[in-house]
Structure formats: structure tokens, C-alpha cells
């Protein structure tokens, strides 16, 4: 709702629970130079983040990367947020 704080991670219809990113993202030596990728693919989290930064919607990303779902896109955003939080507190 307008004017309400989102600090409680609330979303329309309830609370957004953090994902267990280890079920979606992995790092494998020799695959994409060890960059974090979505499990079972060679698609790097960075690829999805670049798409989002360029203005693509989740639907467009999922259409371009047939192996991915909207949950993968959400995982990429959460991964970036967690990495940023770690940098800010280091």
C-alpha cells in the first residue's frame, strides 16, 4: 500500500520467505570460470542480473533462458542482495 514500509519484507498476500539459495545456485570449478550458476545449467547468476539491469522483465528472461523459471530470477536478485549486504557489513 502507498506509504507503508516494506522493511518487514511483506508482500501482497503475505510475507516473503528467504530462499535456500543452495538449492538453486552452485559454483563449480571449470564451469563459467567458477561463477555462481543455476544448478543443472551453465547460466550464471550474473547473466540474469545483467538482463534485469538492461530492463528485461522476468517473463522475458524466462522466455530467453528456457531452463529458468521466475523462481530462478528471484534467486538471482536475492543472491545479489545477500552479497551486497555482506560487502556493506565487511
mmCIF file as gemmi writes it, N, C-alpha and C atoms, coordinates in Angstrom:
data_model
loop_
_atom_site.group_PDB
_atom_site.id
_atom_site.type_symbol
_atom_site.label_atom_id
_atom_site.label_alt_id
_atom_site.label_comp_id
_atom_site.label_asym_id
_atom_site.label_entity_id
_atom_site.label_seq_id
_atom_site.pdbx_PDB_ins_code
_atom_site.Cartn_x
_atom_site.Cartn_y
_atom_site.Cartn_z
_atom_site.occupancy
_atom_site.B_iso_or_equiv
_atom_site.pdbx_formal_charge
_atom_site.auth_seq_id
_atom_site.auth_asym_id
_atom_site.pdbx_PDB_model_num
ATOM 1 N N . UNK Axp A 1 ? 0.833 -1.186 0 1 0 ? 1 A 1
ATOM 2 C CA . UNK Axp A 1 ? 0 0 0 1 0 ? 1 A 1
ATOM 3 C C . UNK Axp A 1 ? 0.878 1.25 0 1 0 ? 1 A 1
ATOM 4 N N . UNK Axp A 2 ? 0.44 2.303 -0.618 1 0 ? 2 A 1
ATOM 5 C CA . UNK Axp A 2 ? 1.233 3.529 -0.628 1 0 ? 2 A 1
ATOM 6 C C . UNK Axp A 2 ? 1.497 4.026 0.788 1 0 ? 2 A 1
ATOM 7 N N . UNK Axp A 3 ? 2.748 4.425 1.012 1 0 ? 3 A 1
ATOM 8 C CA . UNK Axp A 3 ? 3.107 4.986 2.302 1 0 ? 3 A 1
ATOM 9 C C . UNK Axp A 3 ? 3.476 3.96 3.354 1 0 ? 3 A 1
ATOM 10 N N . UNK Axp A 4 ? 3.284 2.667 3.08 1 0 ? 4 A 1
ATOM 11 C CA . UNK Axp A 4 ? 3.637 1.65 4.063 1 0 ? 4 A 1
ATOM 12 C C . UNK Axp A 4 ? 5.091 1.253 3.889 1 0 ? 4 A 1
ATOM 13 N N . UNK Axp A 5 ? 5.718 0.867 4.971 1 0 ? 5 A 1
ATOM 14 C CA . UNK Axp A 5 ? 7.106 0.428 4.947 1 0 ? 5 A 1
ATOM 15 C C . UNK Axp A 5 ? 7.189 -0.996 4.439 1 0 ? 5 A 1
ATOM 16 N N . UNK Axp A 6 ? 8.231 -1.28 3.653 1 0 ? 6 A 1
ATOM 17 C CA . UNK Axp A 6 ? 8.463 -2.639 3.191 1 0 ? 6 A 1
ATOM 18 C C . UNK Axp A 6 ? 9.576 -3.289 3.995 1 0 ? 6 A 1
ATOM 19 N N . UNK Axp A 7 ? 10.003 -2.672 5.078 1 0 ? 7 A 1
ATOM 20 C CA . UNK Axp A 7 ? 11.088 -3.202 5.885 1 0 ? 7 A 1
ATOM 21 C C . UNK Axp A 7 ? 10.788 -4.555 6.499 1 0 ? 7 A 1
ATOM 22 N N . UNK Axp A 8 ? 9.508 -4.92 6.61 1 0 ? 8 A 1
ATOM 23 C CA . UNK Axp A 8 ? 9.161 -6.21 7.177 1 0 ? 8 A 1
ATOM 24 C C . UNK Axp A 8 ? 9.136 -7.314 6.124 1 0 ? 8 A 1
ATOM 25 N N . UNK Axp A 9 ? 9.573 -7.005 4.893 1 0 ? 9 A 1
ATOM 26 C CA . UNK Axp A 9 ? 9.601 -7.934 3.772 1 0 ? 9 A 1
ATOM 27 C C . UNK Axp A 9 ? 8.216 -8.447 3.417 1 0 ? 9 A 1
ATOM 28 N N . UNK Axp A 10 ? 7.199 -7.684 3.752 1 0 ? 10 A 1
ATOM 29 C CA . UNK Axp A 10 ? 5.843 -8.084 3.407 1 0 ? 10 A 1
ATOM 30 C C . UNK Axp A 10 ? 5.621 -7.915 1.917 1 0 ? 10 A 1
ATOM 31 N N . UNK Axp A 11 ? 4.761 -8.736 1.401 1 0 ? 11 A 1
ATOM 32 C CA . UNK Axp A 11 ? 4.366 -8.655 0.004 1 0 ? 11 A 1
ATOM 33 C C . UNK Axp A 11 ? 2.858 -8.792 -0.05 1 0 ? 11 A 1
ATOM 34 N N . UNK Axp A 12 ? 2.307 -8.476 -1.181 1 0 ? 12 A 1
ATOM 35 C CA . UNK Axp A 12 ? 0.875 -8.639 -1.344 1 0 ? 12 A 1
ATOM 36 C C . UNK Axp A 12 ? 0.548 -10.107 -1.086 1 0 ? 12 A 1
ATOM 37 N N . UNK Axp A 13 ? -0.361 -10.363 -0.166 1 0 ? 13 A 1
ATOM 38 C CA . UNK Axp A 13 ? -0.754 -11.733 0.115 1 0 ? 13 A 1
ATOM 39 C C . UNK Axp A 13 ? 0.045 -12.404 1.219 1 0 ? 13 A 1
ATOM 40 N N . UNK Axp A 14 ? 1.027 -11.74 1.81 1 0 ? 14 A 1
ATOM 41 C CA . UNK Axp A 14 ? 1.742 -12.368 2.917 1 0 ? 14 A 1
ATOM 42 C C . UNK Axp A 14 ? 3.206 -11.975 2.964 1 0 ? 14 A 1
ATOM 43 N N . UNK Axp A 15 ? 3.958 -12.7 3.778 1 0 ? 15 A 1
ATOM 44 C CA . UNK Axp A 15 ? 5.367 -12.431 3.991 1 0 ? 15 A 1
ATOM 45 C C . UNK Axp A 15 ? 6.205 -13.216 2.989 1 0 ? 15 A 1
ATOM 46 N N . UNK Axp A 16 ? 7.233 -12.578 2.455 1 0 ? 16 A 1
ATOM 47 C CA . UNK Axp A 16 ? 8.152 -13.234 1.54 1 0 ? 16 A 1
ATOM 48 C C . UNK Axp A 16 ? 9.221 -13.93 2.376 1 0 ? 16 A 1
ATOM 49 N N . UNK Axp A 17 ? 9.308 -15.231 2.211 1 0 ? 17 A 1
ATOM 50 C CA . UNK Axp A 17 ? 10.314 -16.006 2.94 1 0 ? 17 A 1
ATOM 51 C C . UNK Axp A 17 ? 11.611 -16.028 2.143 1 0 ? 17 A 1
ATOM 52 N N . UNK Axp A 18 ? 12.764 -15.937 2.821 1 0 ? 18 A 1
ATOM 53 C CA . UNK Axp A 18 ? 14.033 -16.043 2.096 1 0 ? 18 A 1
ATOM 54 C C . UNK Axp A 18 ? 14.179 -17.44 1.495 1 0 ? 18 A 1
ATOM 55 N N . UNK Axp A 19 ? 14.822 -17.506 0.351 1 0 ? 19 A 1
ATOM 56 C CA . UNK Axp A 19 ? 15.038 -18.783 -0.328 1 0 ? 19 A 1
ATOM 57 C C . UNK Axp A 19 ? 16.279 -19.462 0.217 1 0 ? 19 A 1
ATOM 58 N N . UNK Axp A 20 ? 16.314 -20.786 0.12 1 0 ? 20 A 1
ATOM 59 C CA . UNK Axp A 20 ? 17.544 -21.531 0.368 1 0 ? 20 A 1
ATOM 60 C C . UNK Axp A 20 ? 18.29 -21.562 -0.957 1 0 ? 20 A 1
ATOM 61 N N . UNK Axp A 21 ? 19.194 -20.626 -1.13 1 0 ? 21 A 1
ATOM 62 C CA . UNK Axp A 21 ? 19.864 -20.454 -2.413 1 0 ? 21 A 1
ATOM 63 C C . UNK Axp A 21 ? 20.719 -21.653 -2.797 1 0 ? 21 A 1
ATOM 64 N N . UNK Axp A 22 ? 21.116 -22.487 -1.838 1 0 ? 22 A 1
ATOM 65 C CA . UNK Axp A 22 ? 21.923 -23.662 -2.158 1 0 ? 22 A 1
ATOM 66 C C . UNK Axp A 22 ? 21.138 -24.706 -2.939 1 0 ? 22 A 1
ATOM 67 N N . UNK Axp A 23 ? 19.815 -24.569 -2.987 1 0 ? 23 A 1
ATOM 68 C CA . UNK Axp A 23 ? 19.015 -25.496 -3.783 1 0 ? 23 A 1
ATOM 69 C C . UNK Axp A 23 ? 18.837 -25.006 -5.212 1 0 ? 23 A 1
ATOM 70 N N . UNK Axp A 24 ? 19.34 -23.804 -5.504 1 0 ? 24 A 1
ATOM 71 C CA . UNK Axp A 24 ? 19.133 -23.188 -6.818 1 0 ? 24 A 1
ATOM 72 C C . UNK Axp A 24 ? 20.447 -22.775 -7.475 1 0 ? 24 A 1
ATOM 73 N N . UNK Axp A 25 ? 21.437 -22.389 -6.677 1 0 ? 25 A 1
ATOM 74 C CA . UNK Axp A 25 ? 22.684 -21.826 -7.194 1 0 ? 25 A 1
ATOM 75 C C . UNK Axp A 25 ? 23.871 -22.64 -6.679 1 0 ? 25 A 1
ATOM 76 N N . UNK Axp A 26 ? 24.83 -22.874 -7.578 1 0 ? 26 A 1
ATOM 77 C CA . UNK Axp A 26 ? 26.05 -23.586 -7.192 1 0 ? 26 A 1
ATOM 78 C C . UNK Axp A 26 ? 27.246 -22.979 -7.911 1 0 ? 26 A 1
ATOM 79 N N . UNK Axp A 27 ? 28.414 -23.253 -7.38 1 0 ? 27 A 1
ATOM 80 C CA . UNK Axp A 27 ? 29.664 -22.848 -8.01 1 0 ? 27 A 1
ATOM 81 C C . UNK Axp A 27 ? 30.448 -24.113 -8.309 1 0 ? 27 A 1
ATOM 82 N N . UNK Axp A 28 ? 30.821 -24.288 -9.579 1 0 ? 28 A 1
ATOM 83 C CA . UNK Axp A 28 ? 31.58 -25.465 -9.984 1 0 ? 28 A 1
ATOM 84 C C . UNK Axp A 28 ? 32.862 -25.017 -10.669 1 0 ? 28 A 1
ATOM 85 N N . UNK Axp A 29 ? 34 -25.501 -10.187 1 0 ? 29 A 1
ATOM 86 C CA . UNK Axp A 29 ? 35.249 -25.168 -10.871 1 0 ? 29 A 1
ATOM 87 C C . UNK Axp A 29 ? 35.177 -25.644 -12.328 1 0 ? 29 A 1
ATOM 88 N N . UNK Axp A 30 ? 35.645 -24.825 -13.226 1 0 ? 30 A 1
ATOM 89 C CA . UNK Axp A 30 ? 35.657 -25.198 -14.63 1 0 ? 30 A 1
ATOM 90 C C . UNK Axp A 30 ? 34.374 -24.898 -15.377 1 0 ? 30 A 1
ATOM 91 N N . UNK Axp A 31 ? 33.342 -24.469 -14.697 1 0 ? 31 A 1
ATOM 92 C CA . UNK Axp A 31 ? 32.092 -24.089 -15.345 1 0 ? 31 A 1
ATOM 93 C C . UNK Axp A 31 ? 31.941 -22.584 -15.2 1 0 ? 31 A 1
ATOM 94 N N . UNK Axp A 32 ? 31.946 -21.893 -16.326 1 0 ? 32 A 1
ATOM 95 C CA . UNK Axp A 32 ? 31.822 -20.433 -16.357 1 0 ? 32 A 1
ATOM 96 C C . UNK Axp A 32 ? 32.844 -19.757 -15.437 1 0 ? 32 A 1
ATOM 97 N N . UNK Axp A 33 ? 34.058 -20.303 -15.443 1 0 ? 33 A 1
ATOM 98 C CA . UNK Axp A 33 ? 35.174 -19.771 -14.647 1 0 ? 33 A 1
ATOM 99 C C . UNK Axp A 33 ? 34.86 -19.737 -13.156 1 0 ? 33 A 1
ATOM 100 N N . UNK Axp A 34 ? 34.035 -20.673 -12.688 1 0 ? 34 A 1
ATOM 101 C CA . UNK Axp A 34 ? 33.715 -20.757 -11.271 1 0 ? 34 A 1
ATOM 102 C C . UNK Axp A 34 ? 32.683 -19.759 -10.791 1 0 ? 34 A 1
ATOM 103 N N . UNK Axp A 35 ? 32.038 -19.07 -11.724 1 0 ? 35 A 1
ATOM 104 C CA . UNK Axp A 35 ? 30.993 -18.116 -11.332 1 0 ? 35 A 1
ATOM 105 C C . UNK Axp A 35 ? 29.774 -18.879 -10.821 1 0 ? 35 A 1
ATOM 106 N N . UNK Axp A 36 ? 29.032 -18.295 -9.89 1 0 ? 36 A 1
ATOM 107 C CA . UNK Axp A 36 ? 27.798 -18.934 -9.421 1 0 ? 36 A 1
ATOM 108 C C . UNK Axp A 36 ? 26.824 -19.122 -10.583 1 0 ? 36 A 1
ATOM 109 N N . UNK Axp A 37 ? 26.338 -20.352 -10.755 1 0 ? 37 A 1
ATOM 110 C CA . UNK Axp A 37 ? 25.397 -20.685 -11.822 1 0 ? 37 A 1
ATOM 111 C C . UNK Axp A 37 ? 24.176 -21.37 -11.224 1 0 ? 37 A 1
ATOM 112 N N . UNK Axp A 38 ? 23.114 -21.395 -11.997 1 0 ? 38 A 1
ATOM 113 C CA . UNK Axp A 38 ? 21.929 -22.122 -11.567 1 0 ? 38 A 1
ATOM 114 C C . UNK Axp A 38 ? 22.184 -23.607 -11.737 1 0 ? 38 A 1
ATOM 115 N N . UNK Axp A 39 ? 21.827 -24.384 -10.746 1 0 ? 39 A 1
ATOM 116 C CA . UNK Axp A 39 ? 22.082 -25.818 -10.728 1 0 ? 39 A 1
ATOM 117 C C . UNK Axp A 39 ? 21.528 -26.468 -11.992 1 0 ? 39 A 1
ATOM 118 N N . UNK Axp A 40 ? 22.367 -27.317 -12.601 1 0 ? 40 A 1
ATOM 119 C CA . UNK Axp A 40 ? 21.968 -28.047 -13.794 1 0 ? 40 A 1
ATOM 120 C C . UNK Axp A 40 ? 22.064 -27.258 -15.081 1 0 ? 40 A 1
ATOM 121 N N . UNK Axp A 41 ? 22.601 -26.028 -15.006 1 0 ? 41 A 1
ATOM 122 C CA . UNK Axp A 41 ? 22.743 -25.194 -16.199 1 0 ? 41 A 1
ATOM 123 C C . UNK Axp A 41 ? 24.14 -24.588 -16.223 1 0 ? 41 A 1
ATOM 124 N N . UNK Axp A 42 ? 24.446 -23.918 -17.303 1 0 ? 42 A 1
ATOM 125 C CA . UNK Axp A 42 ? 25.665 -23.118 -17.39 1 0 ? 42 A 1
ATOM 126 C C . UNK Axp A 42 ? 25.298 -21.634 -17.386 1 0 ? 42 A 1
ATOM 127 N N . UNK Axp A 43 ? 24.102 -21.316 -16.914 1 0 ? 43 A 1
ATOM 128 C CA . UNK Axp A 43 ? 23.626 -19.939 -16.858 1 0 ? 43 A 1
ATOM 129 C C . UNK Axp A 43 ? 24.079 -19.318 -15.546 1 0 ? 43 A 1
ATOM 130 N N . UNK Axp A 44 ? 24.905 -18.293 -15.641 1 0 ? 44 A 1
ATOM 131 C CA . UNK Axp A 44 ? 25.431 -17.624 -14.45 1 0 ? 44 A 1
ATOM 132 C C . UNK Axp A 44 ? 24.383 -16.67 -13.868 1 0 ? 44 A 1
ATOM 133 N N . UNK Axp A 45 ? 24.428 -16.541 -12.553 1 0 ? 45 A 1
ATOM 134 C CA . UNK Axp A 45 ? 23.562 -15.58 -11.867 1 0 ? 45 A 1
ATOM 135 C C . UNK Axp A 45 ? 23.791 -14.198 -12.462 1 0 ? 45 A 1
ATOM 136 N N . UNK Axp A 46 ? 25.035 -13.899 -12.763 1 0 ? 46 A 1
ATOM 137 C CA . UNK Axp A 46 ? 25.395 -12.604 -13.347 1 0 ? 46 A 1
ATOM 138 C C . UNK Axp A 46 ? 24.659 -12.36 -14.664 1 0 ? 46 A 1
ATOM 139 N N . UNK Axp A 47 ? 24.448 -13.412 -15.467 1 0 ? 47 A 1
ATOM 140 C CA . UNK Axp A 47 ? 23.724 -13.259 -16.742 1 0 ? 47 A 1
ATOM 141 C C . UNK Axp A 47 ? 22.316 -12.727 -16.492 1 0 ? 47 A 1
ATOM 142 N N . UNK Axp A 48 ? 21.642 -13.305 -15.515 1 0 ? 48 A 1
ATOM 143 C CA . UNK Axp A 48 ? 20.273 -12.891 -15.196 1 0 ? 48 A 1
ATOM 144 C C . UNK Axp A 48 ? 20.269 -11.474 -14.635 1 0 ? 48 A 1
ATOM 145 N N . UNK Axp A 49 ? 21.228 -11.165 -13.776 1 0 ? 49 A 1
ATOM 146 C CA . UNK Axp A 49 ? 21.293 -9.81 -13.216 1 0 ? 49 A 1
ATOM 147 C C . UNK Axp A 49 ? 21.55 -8.77 -14.302 1 0 ? 49 A 1
ATOM 148 N N . UNK Axp A 50 ? 22.388 -9.102 -15.287 1 0 ? 50 A 1
ATOM 149 C CA . UNK Axp A 50 ? 22.618 -8.176 -16.4 1 0 ? 50 A 1
ATOM 150 C C . UNK Axp A 50 ? 21.345 -7.958 -17.204 1 0 ? 50 A 1
ATOM 151 N N . UNK Axp A 51 ? 20.592 -9.028 -17.402 1 0 ? 51 A 1
ATOM 152 C CA . UNK Axp A 51 ? 19.321 -8.906 -18.132 1 0 ? 51 A 1
ATOM 153 C C . UNK Axp A 51 ? 18.367 -7.982 -17.379 1 0 ? 51 A 1
ATOM 154 N N . UNK Axp A 52 ? 18.268 -8.172 -16.078 1 0 ? 52 A 1
ATOM 155 C CA . UNK Axp A 52 ? 17.398 -7.315 -15.271 1 0 ? 52 A 1
ATOM 156 C C . UNK Axp A 52 ? 17.863 -5.858 -15.334 1 0 ? 52 A 1
ATOM 157 N N . UNK Axp A 53 ? 19.173 -5.657 -15.244 1 0 ? 53 A 1
ATOM 158 C CA . UNK Axp A 53 ? 19.714 -4.297 -15.281 1 0 ? 53 A 1
ATOM 159 C C . UNK Axp A 53 ? 19.464 -3.631 -16.624 1 0 ? 53 A 1
ATOM 160 N N . UNK Axp A 54 ? 19.358 -4.427 -17.681 1 0 ? 54 A 1
ATOM 161 C CA . UNK Axp A 54 ? 19.118 -3.858 -19.009 1 0 ? 54 A 1
ATOM 162 C C . UNK Axp A 54 ? 17.646 -3.54 -19.232 1 0 ? 54 A 1
ATOM 163 N N . UNK Axp A 55 ? 16.795 -3.905 -18.249 1 0 ? 55 A 1
ATOM 164 C CA . UNK Axp A 55 ? 15.381 -3.571 -18.355 1 0 ? 55 A 1
ATOM 165 C C . UNK Axp A 55 ? 14.479 -4.726 -18.727 1 0 ? 55 A 1
ATOM 166 N N . UNK Axp A 56 ? 15.045 -5.926 -18.886 1 0 ? 56 A 1
ATOM 167 C CA . UNK Axp A 56 ? 14.211 -7.074 -19.229 1 0 ? 56 A 1
ATOM 168 C C . UNK Axp A 56 ? 13.317 -7.442 -18.052 1 0 ? 56 A 1
ATOM 169 N N . UNK Axp A 57 ? 12.129 -7.936 -18.35 1 0 ? 57 A 1
ATOM 170 C CA . UNK Axp A 57 ? 11.222 -8.414 -17.308 1 0 ? 57 A 1
ATOM 171 C C . UNK Axp A 57 ? 11.534 -9.874 -17.001 1 0 ? 57 A 1
ATOM 172 N N . UNK Axp A 58 ? 11.004 -10.343 -15.884 1 0 ? 58 A 1
ATOM 173 C CA . UNK Axp A 58 ? 11.159 -11.754 -15.529 1 0 ? 58 A 1
ATOM 174 C C . UNK Axp A 58 ? 10.628 -12.631 -16.651 1 0 ? 58 A 1
ATOM 175 N N . UNK Axp A 59 ? 9.483 -12.281 -17.203 1 0 ? 59 A 1
ATOM 176 C CA . UNK Axp A 59 ? 8.874 -13.071 -18.271 1 0 ? 59 A 1
ATOM 177 C C . UNK Axp A 59 ? 9.777 -13.141 -19.504 1 0 ? 59 A 1
ATOM 178 N N . UNK Axp A 60 ? 10.422 -12.037 -19.833 1 0 ? 60 A 1
ATOM 179 C CA . UNK Axp A 60 ? 11.334 -12.018 -20.979 1 0 ? 60 A 1
ATOM 180 C C . UNK Axp A 60 ? 12.559 -12.888 -20.719 1 0 ? 60 A 1
ATOM 181 N N . UNK Axp A 61 ? 13.08 -12.837 -19.505 1 0 ? 61 A 1
ATOM 182 C CA . UNK Axp A 61 ? 14.252 -13.643 -19.149 1 0 ? 61 A 1
ATOM 183 C C . UNK Axp A 61 ? 13.908 -15.123 -19.232 1 0 ? 61 A 1
ATOM 184 N N . UNK Axp A 62 ? 12.785 -15.506 -18.665 1 0 ? 62 A 1
ATOM 185 C CA . UNK Axp A 62 ? 12.362 -16.91 -18.686 1 0 ? 62 A 1
ATOM 186 C C . UNK Axp A 62 ? 12.127 -17.379 -20.125 1 0 ? 62 A 1
ATOM 187 N N . UNK Axp A 63 ? 11.633 -16.502 -20.975 1 0 ? 63 A 1
ATOM 188 C CA . UNK Axp A 63 ? 11.428 -16.853 -22.383 1 0 ? 63 A 1
ATOM 189 C C . UNK Axp A 63 ? 12.76 -17.034 -23.112 1 0 ? 63 A 1
ATOM 190 N N . UNK Axp A 64 ? 13.786 -16.249 -22.744 1 0 ? 64 A 1
ATOM 191 C CA . UNK Axp A 64 ? 15.104 -16.35 -23.377 1 0 ? 64 A 1
ATOM 192 C C . UNK Axp A 64 ? 15.922 -17.528 -22.845 1 0 ? 64 A 1
ATOM 193 N N . UNK Axp A 65 ? 15.781 -17.826 -21.565 1 0 ? 65 A 1
ATOM 194 C CA . UNK Axp A 65 ? 16.511 -18.919 -20.925 1 0 ? 65 A 1
ATOM 195 C C . UNK Axp A 65 ? 15.483 -19.984 -20.532 1 0 ? 65 A 1
ATOM 196 N N . UNK Axp A 66 ? 15.207 -20.898 -21.43 1 0 ? 66 A 1
ATOM 197 C CA . UNK Axp A 66 ? 14.117 -21.861 -21.233 1 0 ? 66 A 1
ATOM 198 C C . UNK Axp A 66 ? 14.297 -22.763 -20.015 1 0 ? 66 A 1
ATOM 199 N N . UNK Axp A 67 ? 15.529 -22.908 -19.536 1 0 ? 67 A 1
ATOM 200 C CA . UNK Axp A 67 ? 15.786 -23.732 -18.348 1 0 ? 67 A 1
ATOM 201 C C . UNK Axp A 67 ? 15.37 -23.041 -17.052 1 0 ? 67 A 1
ATOM 202 N N . UNK Axp A 68 ? 15.148 -21.735 -17.107 1 0 ? 68 A 1
ATOM 203 C CA . UNK Axp A 68 ? 14.882 -20.959 -15.897 1 0 ? 68 A 1
ATOM 204 C C . UNK Axp A 68 ? 13.396 -20.709 -15.682 1 0 ? 68 A 1
ATOM 205 N N . UNK Axp A 69 ? 13.058 -20.476 -14.417 1 0 ? 69 A 1
ATOM 206 C CA . UNK Axp A 69 ? 11.703 -20.099 -14.023 1 0 ? 69 A 1
ATOM 207 C C . UNK Axp A 69 ? 11.769 -18.743 -13.33 1 0 ? 69 A 1
ATOM 208 N N . UNK Axp A 70 ? 10.625 -18.209 -12.985 1 0 ? 70 A 1
ATOM 209 C CA . UNK Axp A 70 ? 10.607 -16.941 -12.256 1 0 ? 70 A 1
ATOM 210 C C . UNK Axp A 70 ? 11.289 -17.088 -10.898 1 0 ? 70 A 1
ATOM 211 N N . UNK Axp A 71 ? 11.281 -18.286 -10.331 1 0 ? 71 A 1
ATOM 212 C CA . UNK Axp A 71 ? 11.975 -18.507 -9.055 1 0 ? 71 A 1
ATOM 213 C C . UNK Axp A 71 ? 13.488 -18.364 -9.21 1 0 ? 71 A 1
ATOM 214 N N . UNK Axp A 72 ? 14.032 -18.75 -10.354 1 0 ? 72 A 1
ATOM 215 C CA . UNK Axp A 72 ? 15.458 -18.55 -10.605 1 0 ? 72 A 1
ATOM 216 C C . UNK Axp A 72 ? 15.791 -17.062 -10.641 1 0 ? 72 A 1
ATOM 217 N N . UNK Axp A 73 ? 14.93 -16.289 -11.28 1 0 ? 73 A 1
ATOM 218 C CA . UNK Axp A 73 ? 15.159 -14.834 -11.35 1 0 ? 73 A 1
ATOM 219 C C . UNK Axp A 73 ? 15.11 -14.24 -9.951 1 0 ? 73 A 1
ATOM 220 N N . UNK Axp A 74 ? 14.138 -14.666 -9.167 1 0 ? 74 A 1
ATOM 221 C CA . UNK Axp A 74 ? 14.051 -14.194 -7.779 1 0 ? 74 A 1
ATOM 222 C C . UNK Axp A 74 ? 15.298 -14.595 -6.995 1 0 ? 74 A 1
ATOM 223 N N . UNK Axp A 75 ? 15.793 -15.804 -7.234 1 0 ? 75 A 1
ATOM 224 C CA . UNK Axp A 75 ? 17.009 -16.268 -6.548 1 0 ? 75 A 1
ATOM 225 C C . UNK Axp A 75 ? 18.207 -15.406 -6.919 1 0 ? 75 A 1
ATOM 226 N N . UNK Axp A 76 ? 18.298 -14.995 -8.185 1 0 ? 76 A 1
ATOM 227 C CA . UNK Axp A 76 ? 19.399 -14.125 -8.613 1 0 ? 76 A 1
ATOM 228 C C . UNK Axp A 76 ? 19.355 -12.794 -7.874 1 0 ? 76 A 1
ATOM 229 N N . UNK Axp A 77 ? 18.172 -12.244 -7.734 1 0 ? 77 A 1
ATOM 230 C CA . UNK Axp A 77 ? 18.025 -10.967 -7.025 1 0 ? 77 A 1
ATOM 231 C C . UNK Axp A 77 ? 18.398 -11.14 -5.554 1 0 ? 77 A 1
ATOM 232 N N . UNK Axp A 78 ? 17.927 -12.209 -4.944 1 0 ? 78 A 1
ATOM 233 C CA . UNK Axp A 78 ? 18.248 -12.447 -3.537 1 0 ? 78 A 1
ATOM 234 C C . UNK Axp A 78 ? 19.74 -12.695 -3.348 1 0 ? 78 A 1
ATOM 235 N N . UNK Axp A 79 ? 20.358 -13.433 -4.272 1 0 ? 79 A 1
ATOM 236 C CA . UNK Axp A 79 ? 21.798 -13.678 -4.222 1 0 ? 79 A 1
ATOM 237 C C . UNK Axp A 79 ? 22.559 -12.359 -4.244 1 0 ? 79 A 1
ATOM 238 N N . UNK Axp A 80 ? 22.183 -11.466 -5.153 1 0 ? 80 A 1
ATOM 239 C CA . UNK Axp A 80 ? 22.844 -10.158 -5.248 1 0 ? 80 A 1
ATOM 240 C C . UNK Axp A 80 ? 22.631 -9.337 -3.984 1 0 ? 80 A 1
ATOM 241 N N . UNK Axp A 81 ? 21.429 -9.391 -3.43 1 0 ? 81 A 1
ATOM 242 C CA . UNK Axp A 81 ? 21.14 -8.641 -2.203 1 0 ? 81 A 1
ATOM 243 C C . UNK Axp A 81 ? 21.978 -9.152 -1.037 1 0 ? 81 A 1
ATOM 244 N N . UNK Axp A 82 ? 22.099 -10.471 -0.926 1 0 ? 82 A 1
ATOM 245 C CA . UNK Axp A 82 ? 22.905 -11.041 0.161 1 0 ? 82 A 1
ATOM 246 C C . UNK Axp A 82 ? 24.375 -10.686 0.001 1 0 ? 82 A 1
ATOM 247 N N . UNK Axp A 83 ? 24.874 -10.73 -1.235 1 0 ? 83 A 1
ATOM 248 C CA . UNK Axp A 83 ? 26.27 -10.384 -1.482 1 0 ? 83 A 1
ATOM 249 C C . UNK Axp A 83 ? 26.512 -8.907 -1.142 1 0 ? 83 A 1
ATOM 250 N N . UNK Axp A 84 ? 25.586 -8.048 -1.517 1 0 ? 84 A 1
ATOM 251 C CA . UNK Axp A 84 ? 25.704 -6.62 -1.206 1 0 ? 84 A 1
ATOM 252 C C . UNK Axp A 84 ? 25.669 -6.391 0.313 1 0 ? 84 A 1
ATOM 253 N N . UNK Axp A 85 ? 24.798 -7.095 0.989 1 0 ? 85 A 1
ATOM 254 C CA . UNK Axp A 85 ? 24.717 -6.972 2.45 1 0 ? 85 A 1
ATOM 255 C C . UNK Axp A 85 ? 26.035 -7.382 3.098 1 0 ? 85 A 1
ATOM 256 N N . UNK Axp A 86 ? 26.654 -8.47 2.599 1 0 ? 86 A 1
ATOM 257 C CA . UNK Axp A 86 ? 27.936 -8.905 3.152 1 0 ? 86 A 1
ATOM 258 C C . UNK Axp A 86 ? 29.013 -7.865 2.9 1 0 ? 86 A 1
ATOM 259 N N . UNK Axp A 87 ? 29.025 -7.255 1.728 1 0 ? 87 A 1
ATOM 260 C CA . UNK Axp A 87 ? 30.005 -6.214 1.427 1 0 ? 87 A 1
ATOM 261 C C . UNK Axp A 87 ? 29.817 -4.997 2.325 1 0 ? 87 A 1
ATOM 262 N N . UNK Axp A 88 ? 28.572 -4.652 2.582 1 0 ? 88 A 1
ATOM 263 C CA . UNK Axp A 88 ? 28.276 -3.471 3.392 1 0 ? 88 A 1
ATOM 264 C C . UNK Axp A 88 ? 28.665 -3.66 4.847 1 0 ? 88 A 1
ATOM 265 N N . UNK Axp A 89 ? 28.681 -4.905 5.311 1 0 ? 89 A 1
ATOM 266 C CA . UNK Axp A 89 ? 28.994 -5.157 6.71 1 0 ? 89 A 1
ATOM 267 C C . UNK Axp A 89 ? 30.415 -5.645 6.919 1 0 ? 89 A 1
ATOM 268 N N . UNK Axp A 90 ? 31.197 -5.756 5.835 1 0 ? 90 A 1
ATOM 269 C CA . UNK Axp A 90 ? 32.572 -6.251 5.949 1 0 ? 90 A 1
ATOM 270 C C . UNK Axp A 90 ? 33.513 -5.169 6.431 1 0 ? 90 A 1
